[in-house]
Amino acid sequence: MDQIFTPFQRRLYDAGIRHFKKLIHDQPKEWLIKNFRQGAVKYPVNVACLMRNIIWQLRYRIGKKEKPPLNELIRTFWYMYIKPTLARADSLAEKVDQYAQLVDQLVYMVKELEIMRYDDIGFRDENQANRKVGAHANVILFAEKLGHQPFISEIAETYRVSTIALGGQPSVLNIEYFINDVKKTGIDIRKSFYLFSIVDFDPSGWIIRDAFISNLAHYGVKNVKCIDLINPDILTSSEVLASRYPVPTPESMKTKNQNWWKQVKAQHYINQKYLVEGEKLYGLEAEAVSSARLTEKLKEVMVPIIGKDEELLKIYELKQLNEAIKALILHIIT
């Protein structure tokens, strides 16, 4: 007779996660190989499955209050629990980044399987200093690069909005803790959130932006409007021509580049025509736009929102609609 699982138990079972009375990370080589050889290919043990089970066992023990929260970085967890266990099982790689594999497994368990959260274990956020929740918690200015942190901090001080510098591809852990802080303000995360992005105007920048929005949605922030501050119309046509750079075209990015340009064309930016020559695409670095110009743009597009004045909001939305119509007409004519 087939065993009957709850949906949660089924996700654990399908991921190869089992309950062990013995502490997995303390066991000898023979025990590890015996219990985790199924599905192993390059090493004596199935590395991904072993990682998932160690993570889950620690989460289970903390949940049962058999152990206090870890209060350490994921990197520290790697050195404390994962790396020694893999070495003991003769499964520590020399060329493969198994720490990155650990990070991927955590994302898989948190975001895909939805069987745990990072704060269940008590991981520390190494990017904590680069996020801040303001009085206007639902207005978020976010930057792709840590180099923009001083600027967005100034904006946070001036307008009391929320800010976060991602430092590249956004960490799911970082966003989880960010939204935890947002919730502490008492705001209903189902309300509208206004996002203002400072990311490179290219396929990679937009992938980072979309990953950030996806992570927000995972934690319940789904009603969002994102305004891209870095775009060809924040510069003059001559500035675009002087600042643009060819978008890299490796085979792995071919489809992503095409999808990006399809999205760009749908925006009908007036100066977007300067970012394409035949099949050659160009992008713009976020650093191509000065802080002064970003500040002026934020006064234009963000201040009406944080003012919480319904009339100002209506005026702002009508102005945006009017400008979009004008841009579309101009695009069609030219």
Sequence and secondary structure as in RCSB ss.txt:
>XXXX:A:sequence
MDQIFTPFQRRLYDAGIRHFKKLIHDQPKEWLIKNFRQGAVKYPVNVACLMRNIIWQLRYRIGKKEKPPLNELIR
TFWYMYIKPTLARADSLAEKVDQYAQLVDQLVYMVKELEIMRYDDIGFRDENQANRKVGAHANVILFAEKLGHQP
FISEIAETYRVSTIALGGQPSVLNIEYFINDVKKTGIDIRKSFYLFSIVDFDPSGWIIRDAFISNLAHYGVKNVK
CIDLINPDILTSSEVLASRYPVPTPESMKTKNQNWWKQVKAQHYINQKYLVEGEKLYGLEAEAVSSARLTEKLKE
VMVPIIGKDEELLKIYELKQLNEAIKALILHIIT
>XXXX:A:secstr
      HHHHHHHHTT    SS GGG  HHHHHHHH TT SSSSS HHHHHHHHHHHHHHHHHTTSS    S HH
HHIIIIIHHHHHHTT   SSS HHHHHHHHHHIIIIIS    HHHHT   TTGGGEE  SEEEEEEEESSGGGHH
HHHHHHHHH EEEEE  SS  HHHHHHHHHHHHHTT  TTS EEEEEE  BSHHHHHHHHHHHHHHHHTT   EE
EEESSSGGGS HHHHHHH EE    GGGHHHHHHHHHHHHHHT GGGGGGEETTEEEEB GGGS HHHHHHHHHH
HTHHHHTT HHHHHHHHHHHHHHHHHHHHHHHH 
